[in-house]
Amino acid sequence: MRIIRRFLFGQIVSASAMVCAAFLLLFAFFDLVDEIGSLKAGYGLSQALTYVLTLMPDHLYDLLPIGVLIGCVLVLSRLALNSEFTIMRTSGLGPGRMLATLLGMGLLFSALTMGLGDYLAPAANRLADRIKGQSSASGAWLRDKQGQTQFFVHVSALRGNQEQVQDVMVLELDSKGRLLRRIDAPAGQIQAHAWHLQQARISHYPSTEAAAAIPEVQEGDWAQDWQGAGIRHENQAQYSWPSKLSAEMVKTAMVSPSSMATVDLYRYTQHLKANQQNPAKYEIALWRKVLYPLSCLVMVMLALPFAYLHHRNGTAAGYVFAGVMIGIGFYLFNNVANHIGDLRGWTPWLAAALPSMVFGSVALGIFAWLVIRR
């Protein structure tokens, strides 16, 4: 039985690797075509190729479960077509052992997916941002509550060692939501327990409710010189703003939830809860990050029934096509369920686990029906 397991493992790994490599080449081609239009001085073809390569770990993270499904379907269909699977069954490889063997392989693929999503893909995404010299197109908003005072902070970009911030705006509000102070700075650096802002312009607003109304802020016009009775302005070349917001927290807020590591997502959801902000979007992303690697187990269960189908005068091409359609359906259902869960306020773990639960139940049901019928 060990020889059979080793044979199946080698066949499935090689087939899955071939499928993932084909998908990655396709994605790399489209990414490169997209980047050719962005070529300019300082960002040539070599930089574009490097940038495309840094996107591959993130693509592989998304594609690995689908690659496992197609690879398993290809191998199991070929074995059934050549009657090799029948020989394995007569050698003692019953349905239970076959399911356990595939689940063991699925766990290995799950561990690989988890490593990609938590370590390699986030690091590669940060490298990709540095290559293109950008970290976010629209920046990020953060909230920092200090006693009865709360601060709303907008950061346009991170540079250098990810501790240098650009185009910073800080709004200080009292417990009643009235604007007390506004700080604008073109650059700054985040250090322990303080932000050191350069060329800061500080606007002090009066305490009366009428004069303290927050002015309408137009996008891209953060440094506008607001005029109003009683508003006092001061300029400081160096200004230290006390804050518990760390560079890691800002960096986390600047990237898409799907590109964060599990630990970063957990820390950021706790930060949002501590500042009384809605963490639903990031909680769903957290649960998806935890549960997505387990989708490899669902994929091998979906592939298992293909070994028990009748193959008469045919090839495995039709079954591979069916596997591709099932994989795409799972991928789309997974994304749609996450978005609907965010909009409808579903329980985060349910929104993340629903696709795997549905497809896993269907796979086990079909497998049981085929085994009982045979």
Secondary structure, DSSP 8 states (H G I E B T S, - for coil): -HHHHHHHHHHHHHHHHHHHHHHHHHHHHHHHHHHHTT-BTTB-HHHHHHHHHHHHHHHHHHHHHHHHHHHHHHHHHHHHHTTHHHHHHHTT--HHHHHHHHHHHHHHHHHHHHHIIIIIHHHHHHHHHHHHT-S-SS-EEEEEEETTEEEEEEEEEEETTTTEEEEEEEEEE-TTS-EEEEEEEEEEEEETTEEEEEEEEEEE--SSTTTT------TT-TT-----TT-EEEEEEEEEEE----HHHHHHHHS-GGGS-HHHHHHHHHHHHHTT---HHHHHHHHHHHHGGGHHHHHHHHHGGGGGS---S--SHHHHHHHHHHHHHHHHHHHHHHHHHHHHT--HHHHHHHHHHHHHHHHHHHHHHHHHH-
